[in-house]
Amino acid sequence: MKFNWGTGIVIAIVLFMAFILQYVIKVQINPDYDNELVTENYYQEEIEVDGEYDRELNSKGVKNAVQLIPAEDGLHIQFSDEFDYNDIKGTIFLYRPSNQKLDFEIPISLSSSNLLIPNKDLVDGRWNITVEWVYNGKGYRYAEYLNLK
């Protein structure tokens, strides 16, 4: 067999493809590499984007609808005085971008206009916090990210 430039280029391309392919296979097989999705129901949540936008506009219409206040004992979630806290129903979703196992959702159950999430439930780092609630039949949504220390 005669070895020329064409043969060398083909061999180089095949070796490069084998090199890349072995890394792809390694990442897919090895459980140490995390391939989790942001959410399991991605397409269903994408359909609900318009509703989320409308709820965010509703919350922007209320002065200080929700305030997230980090404190020594945990994270205080303060609702506006325009709301009667007895009529607020909804959930708070805390999403940890670096570790899906730390994500959790809690129902809003108020005995005053604020809610405390204790420090034992929160580790240091970035948290994406989404508060969704219904007040007098109208939906509201507030989303913010915090770096807790």
DSSP file with accessible surface (Angstrom, degrees, kcal/mol):
  #  RESIDUE AA STRUCTURE BP1 BP2  ACC     N-H-->O    O-->H-N    N-H-->O    O-->H-N    TCO  KAPPA ALPHA  PHI   PSI    X-CA   Y-CA   Z-CA
    1    1 A M              0   0  202      0, 0.0     2,-0.5     0, 0.0     0, 0.0   0.000 360.0 360.0 360.0 135.1    0.0    0.0    0.0
    2    2 A K        -     0   0  173      1,-0.0     2,-0.6     5,-0.0     5,-0.1  -0.719 360.0-144.6 -90.4 129.5    1.3    3.4   -0.9
    3    3 A F        +     0   0  142     -2,-0.5     2,-0.2     4,-0.1    -1,-0.0  -0.839  33.9 153.3 -97.4 118.4    1.2    6.0    1.9
    4    4 A N     >  -     0   0   83     -2,-0.6     4,-2.2     1,-0.0     5,-0.2  -0.720  59.4 -81.9-131.7-174.5    0.5    9.5    0.6
    5    5 A W  H  > S+     0   0  223      1,-0.2     4,-2.4    -2,-0.2     5,-0.2   0.886 125.2  53.5 -60.5 -41.5   -1.1   12.7    2.0
    6    6 A G  H  > S+     0   0   41      1,-0.2     4,-2.2     2,-0.2    -1,-0.2   0.918 109.4  48.0 -60.0 -44.8   -4.6   11.6    1.4
    7    7 A T  H  > S+     0   0   34      1,-0.2     4,-2.4     2,-0.2    -1,-0.2   0.919 111.7  50.9 -64.1 -41.3   -4.1    8.4    3.3
    8    8 A G  H  X S+     0   0   23     -4,-2.2     4,-2.5     2,-0.2    -2,-0.2   0.902 110.0  49.2 -63.1 -41.8   -2.5   10.3    6.2
    9    9 A I  H  X S+     0   0   95     -4,-2.4     4,-2.6     2,-0.2     5,-0.2   0.929 111.1  49.4 -66.0 -42.4   -5.4   12.8    6.4
   10   10 A V  H  X S+     0   0   89     -4,-2.2     4,-2.5    -5,-0.2    -2,-0.2   0.932 112.3  48.2 -62.7 -43.3   -8.0    9.9    6.4
   11   11 A I  H  X S+     0   0   77     -4,-2.4     4,-2.5     1,-0.2     5,-0.2   0.924 111.5  50.4 -63.8 -42.1   -6.0    8.1    9.2
   12   12 A A  H  X S+     0   0   58     -4,-2.5     4,-2.4     2,-0.2    -2,-0.2   0.919 111.4  47.8 -62.8 -42.7   -5.8   11.4   11.2
   13   13 A I  H  X S+     0   0   91     -4,-2.6     4,-2.6     2,-0.2     5,-0.2   0.925 112.1  49.2 -65.4 -42.4   -9.5   12.1   10.9
   14   14 A V  H  X S+     0   0   86     -4,-2.5     4,-2.3    -5,-0.2    -2,-0.2   0.927 112.2  48.2 -64.1 -42.1  -10.4    8.5   11.9
   15   15 A L  H  X S+     0   0  115     -4,-2.5     4,-2.3     2,-0.2    -1,-0.2   0.914 112.0  49.6 -65.3 -41.0   -8.1    8.7   14.9
   16   16 A F  H  X S+     0   0  130     -4,-2.4     4,-2.5    -5,-0.2     5,-0.2   0.926 110.9  49.4 -63.3 -43.7   -9.6   12.0   16.0
   17   17 A M  H  X S+     0   0  116     -4,-2.6     4,-2.7     1,-0.2    -2,-0.2   0.904 111.4  49.1 -62.9 -40.3  -13.2   10.7   15.6
   18   18 A A  H  X S+     0   0   55     -4,-2.3     4,-2.1    -5,-0.2    -1,-0.2   0.904 110.0  52.6 -64.8 -39.2  -12.2    7.7   17.7
   19   19 A F  H  X S+     0   0  107     -4,-2.3     4,-1.1     2,-0.2    -2,-0.2   0.944 114.3  41.0 -62.0 -47.9  -10.7   10.0   20.4
   20   20 A I  H  X S+     0   0   73     -4,-2.5     4,-2.0     1,-0.2     3,-0.3   0.917 112.7  55.1 -67.3 -42.4  -13.8   12.1   20.6
   21   21 A L  H  X S+     0   0  100     -4,-2.7     4,-2.5     1,-0.2     5,-0.2   0.884 102.3  56.1 -61.9 -37.0  -16.2    9.1   20.5
   22   22 A Q  H  X S+     0   0   88     -4,-2.1     4,-2.1     1,-0.2    -1,-0.2   0.878 108.0  49.0 -66.7 -32.3  -14.5    7.4   23.4
   23   23 A Y  H  X S+     0   0  110     -4,-1.1     4,-2.3    -3,-0.3    -1,-0.2   0.910 109.8  51.1 -71.1 -39.1  -15.1   10.6   25.6
   24   24 A V  H  X S+     0   0   76     -4,-2.0     4,-1.9     2,-0.2    -2,-0.2   0.942 112.9  45.5 -62.0 -45.1  -18.8   10.7   24.6
   25   25 A I  H  X S+     0   0   84     -4,-2.5     4,-2.1     1,-0.2     5,-0.3   0.923 111.4  53.3 -65.3 -40.7  -19.2    7.0   25.5
   26   26 A K  H  X S+     0   0   93     -4,-2.1     4,-2.4    -5,-0.2    -1,-0.2   0.918 109.8  47.2 -61.8 -43.6  -17.3    7.5   28.8
   27   27 A V  H  < S+     0   0   46     -4,-2.3    -1,-0.2     1,-0.2    -2,-0.2   0.879 113.5  48.4 -68.5 -35.8  -19.6   10.4   29.8
   28   28 A Q  H  < S+     0   0  128     -4,-1.9    -1,-0.2    -5,-0.2    -2,-0.2   0.847 119.0  37.6 -73.9 -31.8  -22.8    8.5   28.9
   29   29 A I  H  < S+     0   0  128     -4,-2.1    -2,-0.2    -5,-0.2    -3,-0.2   0.877  96.8  84.0 -88.8 -39.6  -21.8    5.3   30.8
   30   30 A N    ><  -     0   0   47     -4,-2.4     3,-1.3    -5,-0.3    -4,-0.0  -0.485  63.7-153.8 -73.6 123.0  -20.1    6.6   33.9
   31   31 A P  T 3  S+     0   0  117      0, 0.0    -1,-0.2     0, 0.0     4,-0.1   0.637  87.4  76.0 -72.2 -11.1  -22.5    7.6   36.7
   32   32 A D  T 3  S+     0   0  141      2,-0.1     2,-0.5     0, 0.0    -5,-0.1   0.757  82.4  76.9 -69.1 -23.7  -20.0   10.1   38.1
   33   33 A Y  S <  S-     0   0  103     -3,-1.3     2,-0.6    -6,-0.2     0, 0.0  -0.789  82.8-137.6 -90.8 127.8  -20.9   12.5   35.3
   34   34 A D        +     0   0   99     -2,-0.5    -2,-0.1     1,-0.1    -4,-0.0  -0.749  28.9 169.8 -92.7 121.2  -24.2   14.2   35.8
   35   35 A N        +     0   0   89     -2,-0.6    -1,-0.1    -4,-0.1     2,-0.1  -0.074  26.7 147.3-116.4  32.8  -26.5   14.5   32.8
   36   36 A E        -     0   0   65      1,-0.1     2,-0.2     2,-0.0    -2,-0.0  -0.340  44.0-125.3 -76.4 151.0  -29.6   15.7   34.5
   37   37 A L        -     0   0  102      1,-0.1     3,-0.1    -2,-0.1    -1,-0.1  -0.485  21.1-116.8 -83.9 161.3  -32.1   18.0   32.9
   38   38 A V  S    S+     0   0  102      1,-0.3     2,-0.3    -2,-0.2    -1,-0.1   0.921 100.3   1.1 -64.2 -39.9  -33.2   21.3   34.5
   39   39 A T    >   -     0   0   27      1,-0.1     3,-0.5    -3,-0.0    -1,-0.3  -0.996  61.1-137.5-147.0 149.4  -36.7   19.9   34.7
   40   40 A E  T 3  S+     0   0  134     -2,-0.3     2,-0.4     1,-0.2     3,-0.2   0.811 104.4  51.2 -74.6 -31.9  -38.3   16.6   33.7
   41   41 A N  T 3>  +     0   0  105      1,-0.2     4,-2.4     2,-0.1     5,-0.2  -0.362  67.8 147.7-104.0  53.8  -41.3   18.3   32.1
   42   42 A Y  H <> S+     0   0  125     -3,-0.5     4,-1.9    -2,-0.4    -1,-0.2   0.918  70.7  45.0 -58.2 -49.4  -39.5   20.7   29.9
   43   43 A Y  H  > S+     0   0  185     -3,-0.2     4,-1.5     1,-0.2    -1,-0.2   0.895 112.6  50.8 -67.5 -37.7  -42.1   20.9   27.1
   44   44 A Q  H  > S+     0   0  102      1,-0.2     4,-1.0     2,-0.2    -1,-0.2   0.922 111.7  48.1 -65.4 -41.3  -45.0   21.2   29.4
   45   45 A E  H  < S+     0   0   81     -4,-2.4    -1,-0.2     1,-0.2    -2,-0.2   0.837 106.0  58.1 -68.9 -31.7  -43.4   24.1   31.3
   46   46 A E  H >< S+     0   0  104     -4,-1.9     3,-1.2    -5,-0.2     4,-0.3   0.867 102.1  55.0 -65.2 -34.1  -42.5   25.8   28.0
   47   47 A I  H >< S+     0   0  125     -4,-1.5     3,-0.5     1,-0.2     4,-0.3   0.852 104.5  55.1 -66.1 -30.5  -46.3   25.8   27.1
   48   48 A E  T 3X S+     0   0   86     -4,-1.0     4,-1.9     1,-0.2    -1,-0.2   0.365  75.9 102.6 -87.8   8.1  -47.0   27.6   30.4
   49   49 A V  H <> S+     0   0   57     -3,-1.2     4,-2.4     1,-0.2    -1,-0.2   0.894  77.6  53.6 -61.3 -42.2  -44.6   30.5   29.7
   50   50 A D  H <> S+     0   0  121     -3,-0.5     4,-2.2    -4,-0.3    -1,-0.2   0.912 108.4  49.9 -60.9 -41.1  -47.3   33.0   28.7
   51   51 A G  H  > S+     0   0   27     -4,-0.3     4,-2.2     1,-0.2    -1,-0.2   0.894 109.6  51.6 -64.4 -38.4  -49.2   32.3   31.9
   52   52 A E  H  X S+     0   0   40     -4,-1.9     4,-2.4     2,-0.2    -2,-0.2   0.912 108.3  51.7 -63.5 -41.9  -46.0   32.9   34.0
   53   53 A Y  H  X S+     0   0  135     -4,-2.4     4,-2.2     1,-0.2    -2,-0.2   0.924 109.2  49.7 -61.8 -43.1  -45.5   36.2   32.2
   54   54 A D  H  X S+     0   0   91     -4,-2.2     4,-2.0     1,-0.2    -1,-0.2   0.907 110.9  49.5 -62.7 -42.1  -49.0   37.3   33.0
   55   55 A R  H  X S+     0   0   62     -4,-2.2     4,-1.9     1,-0.2    86,-1.4   0.873 109.4  52.4 -66.0 -36.1  -48.6   36.4   36.7
   56   56 A E  H  X S+     0   0   53     -4,-2.4     4,-1.9    84,-0.2    -2,-0.2   0.894 107.6  51.6 -66.0 -39.5  -45.2   38.3   36.8
   57   57 A L  H  X S+     0   0   80     -4,-2.2     4,-1.1     1,-0.2    -2,-0.2   0.897 107.3  54.0 -62.3 -39.1  -46.9   41.4   35.4
   58   58 A N  H  < S+     0   0   47     -4,-2.0     3,-0.4     1,-0.2     4,-0.2   0.915 109.4  47.1 -60.7 -42.0  -49.6   41.1   38.1
   59   59 A S  H >< S+     0   0    7     -4,-1.9     3,-1.2    82,-0.3     6,-0.4   0.832 106.9  57.1 -72.3 -29.3  -46.9   41.0   40.8
   60   60 A K  H 3< S+     0   0  161     -4,-1.9    -1,-0.2     1,-0.2    -2,-0.2   0.743  97.5  64.1 -71.8 -19.5  -45.1   44.0   39.3
   61   61 A G  T 3< S+     0   0   67     -4,-1.1     2,-0.5    -3,-0.4    -1,-0.2   0.590  93.7  72.6 -76.3  -9.4  -48.3   46.0   39.6
   62   62 A V  S X  S-     0   0   16     -3,-1.2     3,-1.2    -4,-0.2     2,-0.3  -0.915  92.3-117.3-109.8 128.2  -48.1   45.6   43.4
   63   63 A K  T 3  S-     0   0  159     -2,-0.5    19,-0.3     1,-0.3    -2,-0.1  -0.476  94.7 -10.8 -67.2 124.7  -45.5   47.7   45.2
   64   64 A N  T 3  S+     0   0   93     -2,-0.3    -1,-0.3    -4,-0.1     3,-0.2   0.920  78.9 174.7  50.7  52.2  -43.0   45.3   47.0
   65   65 A A    <   +     0   0    6     -3,-1.2    15,-2.0    -6,-0.4     2,-0.4   0.912  69.5   4.4 -53.8 -46.2  -45.3   42.3   46.3
   66   66 A V  E     -A   79   0A   5     13,-0.2     2,-0.4    -4,-0.2    -1,-0.2  -0.999  66.1-167.2-141.0 139.3  -42.6   40.0   47.7
   67   67 A Q  E     -A   78   0A  79     11,-2.4    11,-2.9    -2,-0.4     2,-0.6  -0.996  11.5-150.0-125.7 133.6  -39.3   40.7   49.3
   68   68 A L  E     -A   77   0A  16     -2,-0.4     9,-0.2     9,-0.2    -2,-0.0  -0.920  18.9-176.2-102.1 119.0  -36.6   38.1   50.0
   69   69 A I  E     -A   76   0A  71      7,-3.2     7,-2.9    -2,-0.6     2,-0.2  -0.918  15.0-149.3-123.3 105.2  -34.6   39.0   53.1
   70   70 A P  E     +A   75   0A  77      0, 0.0     2,-0.3     0, 0.0     5,-0.2  -0.529  28.9 167.4 -69.9 138.4  -31.6   36.8   54.1
   71   71 A A  E >   -A   74   0A  42      3,-2.5     3,-0.6    -2,-0.2    -2,-0.0  -0.853  50.4 -92.9-141.9 177.4  -31.1   36.7   57.8
   72   72 A E  T 3  S+     0   0  179     -2,-0.3    47,-0.1     1,-0.2     3,-0.1   0.859 123.6  44.5 -63.8 -37.8  -29.2   34.8   60.5
   73   73 A D  T 3  S-     0   0   84      1,-0.2    46,-1.4    45,-0.1     2,-0.3   0.560 127.0 -75.9 -88.0  -7.8  -32.0   32.4   61.2
   74   74 A G  E <  S-AB  71 118A   2     -3,-0.6    -3,-2.5    44,-0.3     2,-0.6  -0.992  70.1 -33.0 150.9-155.4  -32.9   31.8   57.5
   75   75 A L  E     -AB  70 117A   1     42,-2.8    42,-2.7    -2,-0.3     2,-0.5  -0.906  48.9-153.5-108.2 120.7  -34.6   33.4   54.6
   76   76 A H  E     -AB  69 116A  40     -7,-2.9    -7,-3.2    -2,-0.6     2,-0.6  -0.811   1.8-159.8 -93.6 131.8  -37.6   35.6   55.3
   77   77 A I  E     -AB  68 115A   0     38,-3.2    38,-2.2    -2,-0.5     2,-0.5  -0.949  13.0-164.8-112.9 110.4  -40.2   36.0   52.5
   78   78 A Q  E     -AB  67 114A  42    -11,-2.9   -11,-2.4    -2,-0.6     2,-0.3  -0.856   3.8-154.1-103.7 123.4  -42.2   39.1   53.1
   79   79 A F  E     -A   66   0A   3     34,-3.1   -13,-0.2    -2,-0.5   -14,-0.1  -0.660  31.5 -93.7 -92.5 153.0  -45.5   39.7   51.3
   80   80 A S    >   -     0   0   15    -15,-2.0     3,-1.4    -2,-0.3    -1,-0.1  -0.220  25.5-122.4 -63.1 153.2  -46.8   43.2   50.6
   81   81 A D  T 3  S+     0   0  141      1,-0.3    -1,-0.1   -17,-0.1     4,-0.1   0.623 106.1  77.2 -71.6 -12.0  -49.2   44.8   53.1
   82   82 A E  T 3  S+     0   0  120    -19,-0.3     2,-0.4     2,-0.1    -1,-0.3   0.671  87.3  73.0 -69.8 -16.4  -51.7   45.1   50.2
   83   83 A F  S <  S-     0   0   15     -3,-1.4     2,-0.8   -18,-0.1    -4,-0.1  -0.815  82.1-132.2-100.0 140.0  -52.4   41.4   50.6
   84   84 A D    >   -     0   0   67     -2,-0.4     3,-2.1     1,-0.1     4,-0.3  -0.817  20.7-146.3 -84.2 113.4  -54.4   39.9   53.4
   85   85 A Y  G >  S+     0   0   82     -2,-0.8     3,-0.9     1,-0.3    25,-0.3   0.743  93.0  65.5 -59.9 -21.8  -52.0   37.0   54.4
   86   86 A N  G 3  S+     0   0   89      1,-0.2    -1,-0.3    25,-0.1    24,-0.0   0.770 102.7  47.9 -69.8 -23.2  -55.0   34.7   55.3
   87   87 A D  G <  S+     0   0   74     -3,-2.1     2,-0.5     2,-0.0    49,-0.5   0.346  85.4 107.5 -99.9   4.2  -56.1   34.7   51.6
   88   88 A I    <   +     0   0    3     -3,-0.9     2,-0.4    -4,-0.3    22,-0.3  -0.757  41.5 171.6 -88.0 124.3  -52.7   33.9   50.1
   89   89 A K  E     +C  134   0B 134     45,-1.8    45,-3.2    -2,-0.5     2,-0.3  -0.993  25.5  85.9-129.7 138.6  -52.4   30.4   48.7
   90   90 A G  E     -C  133   0B  25     18,-0.4    18,-2.9    -2,-0.4     2,-0.3  -0.989  59.4 -82.2 167.3-159.5  -49.5   29.1   46.6
   91   91 A T  E     -CD 132 107B  49     41,-2.5    41,-2.7    -2,-0.3     2,-0.5  -0.946  15.0-142.3-139.5 158.8  -46.0   27.6   46.6
   92   92 A I  E     -CD 131 106B   0     14,-2.8    14,-2.7    -2,-0.3     2,-0.5  -0.995  18.3-162.0-122.2 123.4  -42.4   28.6   46.9
   93   93 A F  E     -CD 130 105B  72     37,-3.1    37,-2.6    -2,-0.5     2,-0.6  -0.939   2.1-164.4-111.0 123.2  -39.9   26.7   44.8
   94   94 A L  E     -CD 129 104B   0     10,-3.0    10,-2.1    -2,-0.5     2,-0.5  -0.944   9.9-169.0-109.7 116.3  -36.2   26.8   45.6
   95   95 A Y  E     -C  128   0B  43     33,-3.0    33,-3.0    -2,-0.6     3,-0.1  -0.908  11.7-159.1-112.1 126.2  -34.0   25.6   42.8
   96   96 A R    >   -     0   0   32     -2,-0.5     3,-1.1     3,-0.3     6,-0.2  -0.911   4.7-160.0-104.8 107.5  -30.3   24.9   43.2
   97   97 A P  T 3  S+     0   0   52      0, 0.0     3,-0.2     0, 0.0    -1,-0.1   0.828  88.9  50.0 -59.5 -29.8  -28.6   25.1   39.8
   98   98 A S  T 3  S+     0   0   84     28,-0.3     2,-0.3     1,-0.2    -2,-0.0   0.650 121.1  25.1 -85.9 -15.0  -25.6   23.1   40.9
   99   99 A N    X   -     0   0   55     -3,-1.1     3,-1.6     1,-0.1     4,-0.3  -0.794  54.3-165.0-155.7 108.2  -27.5   20.2   42.5
  100  100 A Q  G >  S+     0   0   60     -2,-0.3     3,-1.3     1,-0.3    -1,-0.1   0.775  88.7  69.7 -64.2 -24.9  -31.0   19.0   41.7
  101  101 A K  G 3  S+     0   0  172      1,-0.3    -1,-0.3    -5,-0.0    -2,-0.0   0.719  95.1  55.0 -68.8 -18.2  -31.1   16.9   44.9
  102  102 A L  G <  S+     0   0   58     -3,-1.6    -1,-0.3    -6,-0.2    -2,-0.2   0.552  82.7 111.0 -91.2  -7.5  -31.2   20.1   46.9
  103  103 A D    <   +     0   0   34     -3,-1.3     2,-0.3    -4,-0.3    -8,-0.2  -0.369  42.7 166.1 -64.9 142.4  -34.3   21.5   45.1
  104  104 A F  E     -D   94   0B  48    -10,-2.1   -10,-3.0    -2,-0.0     2,-0.4  -0.990  26.9-146.6-156.0 160.8  -37.5   21.7   47.1
  105  105 A E  E     -D   93   0B 120     -2,-0.3   -12,-0.2   -12,-0.2   -14,-0.0  -0.990  13.9-171.0-129.5 135.5  -41.0   23.2   47.1
  106  106 A I  E     -D   92   0B  42    -14,-2.7   -14,-2.8    -2,-0.4     2,-0.1  -0.971  24.1-118.3-127.4 144.9  -43.0   24.3   50.1
  107  107 A P  E     -D   91   0B  97      0, 0.0     2,-0.7     0, 0.0   -16,-0.3  -0.491  33.6-109.9 -76.0 150.3  -46.6   25.4   50.3
  108  108 A I        +     0   0   11    -18,-2.9   -18,-0.4    24,-0.2     2,-0.4  -0.736  45.2 165.6 -83.3 117.3  -47.3   28.9   51.5
  109  109 A S        -     0   0   97     -2,-0.7     2,-0.4   -20,-0.1   -20,-0.1  -0.929  15.3-170.8-134.2 106.7  -48.8   28.8   54.9
  110  110 A L        +     0   0   26     -2,-0.4     5,-0.1   -25,-0.3     3,-0.1  -0.819  33.3 170.5-110.2 140.0  -48.9   32.1   56.6
  111  111 A S  S    S+     0   0  105      3,-0.4     2,-0.2    -2,-0.4    -1,-0.1   0.342  88.3   9.9-115.0  -4.8  -49.7   33.2   60.2
  112  112 A S  S    S-     0   0   45      2,-0.4    -1,-0.1   -27,-0.1     0, 0.0  -0.852 102.1 -78.1-150.6-170.4  -48.3   36.7   59.4
  113  113 A S  S    S+     0   0   28     -2,-0.2   -34,-3.1    -3,-0.1     2,-0.3   0.440 108.7  59.3 -82.0   3.9  -47.2   38.6   56.3
  114  114 A N  E     -B   78   0A  55    -36,-0.2    -3,-0.4   -38,-0.0    -2,-0.4  -0.933  64.1-152.9-131.9 160.8  -43.9   36.8   56.2
  115  115 A L  E     -B   77   0A  26    -38,-2.2   -38,-3.2    -2,-0.3     2,-0.5  -0.975  11.6-144.6-129.2 139.2  -42.6   33.3   56.0
  116  116 A L  E     -B   76   0A  71     -2,-0.4   -40,-0.2   -40,-0.2   -42,-0.0  -0.916   6.8-165.7-110.4 128.9  -39.3   31.9   57.3
  117  117 A I  E     -B   75   0A   2    -42,-2.7   -42,-2.8    -2,-0.5     5,-0.1  -0.959  32.6-127.9-106.0 112.7  -37.3   29.2   55.5
  118  118 A P  E >   -B   74   0A  44      0, 0.0     3,-1.6     0, 0.0     4,-0.4  -0.182  12.1-116.7 -66.2 155.3  -34.8   28.0   58.2
  119  119 A N  G >  S+     0   0   79    -46,-1.4     3,-1.3     1,-0.3   -45,-0.1   0.771 109.1  71.2 -60.1 -27.3  -31.1   27.9   57.5
  120  120 A K  G 3  S+     0   0  173      1,-0.3    -1,-0.3   -47,-0.2   -46,-0.1   0.789  99.5  48.4 -64.2 -22.6  -31.0   24.1   58.0
  121  121 A D  G <  S+     0   0   67     -3,-1.6     2,-0.5     1,-0.1    -1,-0.3   0.576 106.7  66.4 -89.4 -10.8  -32.9   23.8   54.7
  122  122 A L    <   -     0   0   15     -3,-1.3     2,-0.3    -4,-0.4    -1,-0.1  -0.951  62.8-162.0-119.9 127.6  -30.5   26.1   52.8
  123  123 A V        -     0   0   66     -2,-0.5    25,-0.2     1,-0.1    -3,-0.0  -0.678  40.0 -86.5 -98.2 159.2  -26.9   25.5   51.9
  124  124 A D  S    S+     0   0  108     -2,-0.3     2,-0.3    23,-0.1    25,-0.2  -0.300  86.5  56.0 -63.2 148.4  -24.6   28.3   50.9
  125  125 A G  E    S- E   0 148B  24     23,-2.6    23,-2.8    -3,-0.1     2,-0.3  -0.804  92.0 -20.1 126.9-167.8  -24.5   29.3   47.3
  126  126 A R  E     - E   0 147B 106     -2,-0.3     2,-0.4    21,-0.3   -28,-0.3  -0.588  52.0-178.0 -82.3 135.7  -26.8   30.4   44.5
  127  127 A W  E     - E   0 146B   1     19,-2.9    19,-2.7    -2,-0.3     2,-0.6  -0.998  19.5-148.7-130.2 132.9  -30.6   29.7   44.8
  128  128 A N  E     -CE  95 145B  40    -33,-3.0   -33,-3.0    -2,-0.4     2,-0.5  -0.919  24.1-164.2 -97.7 119.3  -33.2   30.5   42.2
  129  129 A I  E     -CE  94 144B   1     15,-3.6    15,-2.5    -2,-0.6     2,-0.5  -0.912  11.0-174.4-115.1 126.8  -36.4   31.3   44.2
  130  130 A T  E     -CE  93 143B  23    -37,-2.6   -37,-3.1    -2,-0.5     2,-0.6  -0.985   4.1-167.7-122.9 123.3  -39.8   31.4   42.6
  131  131 A V  E     +CE  92 142B   0     11,-3.5    11,-2.7    -2,-0.5     2,-0.4  -0.957   9.4 178.5-110.9 119.3  -42.9   32.4   44.6
  132  132 A E  E     +CE  91 141B  53    -41,-2.7   -41,-2.5    -2,-0.6     2,-0.3  -0.991  11.3 158.4-122.5 129.2  -46.2   31.7   43.0
  133  133 A W  E     -CE  90 140B   3      7,-2.0     7,-3.0    -2,-0.4     2,-0.4  -0.959  33.2-135.2-147.1 163.5  -49.4   32.5   44.7
  134  134 A V  E     -CE  89 139B  72    -45,-3.2   -45,-1.8    -2,-0.3     2,-0.4  -0.982  19.8-179.2-121.2 131.6  -53.1   33.2   44.2
  135  135 A Y  E >  S- E   0 138B  35      3,-2.5     3,-1.6    -2,-0.4   -47,-0.1  -0.980  73.2 -16.2-134.7 120.1  -54.9   36.1   45.9
  136  136 A N  T 3  S-     0   0  118    -49,-0.5    -1,-0.1    -2,-0.4     3,-0.1   0.892 128.0 -53.3  52.8  43.0  -58.6   36.7   45.4
  137  137 A G  T 3  S+     0   0   76      1,-0.2     2,-0.4     0, 0.0    -1,-0.3   0.484 115.0 114.0  77.9   3.1  -58.6   34.5   42.3
  138  138 A K  E <   -E  135   0B 101     -3,-1.6    -3,-2.5   -80,-0.0     2,-0.3  -0.908  61.7-131.7-112.4 131.1  -55.7   36.4   40.6
  139  139 A G  E     -E  134   0B  19     -2,-0.4     2,-0.3    -5,-0.2    -5,-0.2  -0.579  22.9-174.7 -85.3 143.8  -52.4   34.7   40.0
  140  140 A Y  E     -E  133   0B  19     -7,-3.0    -7,-2.0    -2,-0.3     2,-0.3  -0.959   4.7-171.5-133.1 153.0  -49.0   36.2   41.0
  141  141 A R  E     -E  132   0B  28    -86,-1.4     2,-0.4    -2,-0.3   -82,-0.3  -0.991   4.7-178.9-148.6 135.2  -45.4   35.2   40.4
  142  142 A Y  E     -E  131   0B  62    -11,-2.7   -11,-3.5    -2,-0.3     2,-0.4  -0.997   6.8-177.0-135.4 129.6  -42.1   36.5   41.7
  143  143 A A  E     +E  130   0B  47     -2,-0.4     2,-0.3   -13,-0.2   -13,-0.2  -0.989  12.4 150.2-131.0 138.2  -38.7   35.1   40.7
  144  144 A E  E     -E  129   0B  67    -15,-2.5   -15,-3.6    -2,-0.4     2,-0.4  -0.980  32.9-131.1-156.2 156.5  -35.3   36.1   42.0
  145  145 A Y  E     -E  128   0B 126     -2,-0.3     2,-0.4   -17,-0.3   -17,-0.2  -0.922  22.2-170.4-115.0 145.3  -31.9   34.5   42.5
  146  146 A L  E     -E  127   0B  23    -19,-2.7   -19,-2.9    -2,-0.4     2,-0.7  -0.981  21.4-142.1-130.5 146.7  -29.9   34.9   45.7
  147  147 A N  E     -E  126   0B 103     -2,-0.4     2,-0.3   -21,-0.2   -21,-0.3  -0.933  28.5-160.3-105.4 107.5  -26.4   34.0   46.7
  148  148 A L  E      E  125   0B  21    -23,-2.8   -23,-2.6    -2,-0.7    -2,-0.0  -0.690 360.0 360.0 -92.3 143.0  -26.6   32.8   50.3
  149  149 A K              0   0  216     -2,-0.3    -2,-0.0   -25,-0.2     0, 0.0  -0.916 360.0 360.0-125.9 360.0  -23.6   32.7   52.6
